[in-house]
Amino acid sequence: MAMPRPTVAQLAYGSCTVIFSTFVLLLLSGASSGAGVAVVAVSALALGLLVAVTVPSPGPRRPVAVGRPAGTERPVAPEPVRAVVPPPAREPVRERAAS
């Protein structure tokens, strides 16, 4: 049986979890020895894998009907709405005062 490929969301969430959890765990633990850094890295990878696996996968695609079954009528299209815009109000022309 073939193993399903990971989705883009699974890859993105898992990668972000690994990066951010490694950064946070190194800051909080203050690990400076090789063994401490290795434990932090392994735990961050495990956490990233857990997040990637638990991301909900898209549901199965439903088949699209190509044609309408016999005996079904086409729904009536609604009439278009016509907007009535009043003409702009005209202002009286003001003459310039002679000076």
N, C-alpha and C positions, 0 to 999 in steps of 0.2 A: 504494500500500500504506500502510495506516494505521500510525503509530508507536505501539508499546505504551506504556501509561501506566506511570509509575514506581510501585513498590510503596511501602508505608509504611516498610519497612525501608530501602529505597534512599534515600528522602528523609531519614530520620532519620540514617543513617550519613553521608551526604554532607554534611548541614548541620552535624553535630557535627564532622566532619573539617575543614570550612572554618573554623569558629569557633575550634577549638582550635589548628589549625595556624597560623592568622593570629596568634593570641596568642603562641604559642611562637616563631614566626619573627620577630615584631617584638621580642620580648624578647631573643632570641639575637643578632639582627643589629644591633640598636641603630639601625635606620634612622630618620632624622629628616627627610630630604629628601622631597620629593614623589615623586621618581622611585623612591627606595628603597621607600617605602610602596606605590607602585603595583606594583613588581616582587613584593613580598611578597604583596600582595592577589591578583595574577594567578596566582602559583604556588600559593597556598592554594586558589583556585577550581579550578585544574587538578587538584590533589591530591584535592579533594572530589569532582570529577566522576569521576576514576579510581576512587575508592572506591565511589561510588554505582553505577557500571557493573559493577564486579566482584562486587557482592553477589549471592550465588546467588539466582536467582528460583525461586519455587515450581514444582514439577514439574507436568506436565499432570494434570488431575483425571481419575480413572478413573470411568467410568459406574457407577452403582449399580444392581444388579440389582433389578428390581421384584418379580418372583416367582421361585419355585424352578423349576428345570427339571424336566420330567417324569421320574419314576423315582427321584428322590432322596428319601431318607427324612429326616425331621427328627431331629436328634440328641436322645438321651435326656437329659432335664434331671436334674442330680444331686439327690439327696435332701437336704433341708435338715438342717443340723446343729443338734441341740438341746443347749443347754448346761445342765448340771445344776449348780445352785448349792446348796451345803449350807446349812441354816438356821444362823443365828448361834448361837454357843455361849452358853449361859446361865451367868451367874455366880451364885454363891450370894448371897443377900441378907444383908447384914451389919447387925446391929442396932447402934444407937448406944448406947454405954456410958452408963449413968446416972452423973451426977456429983453 
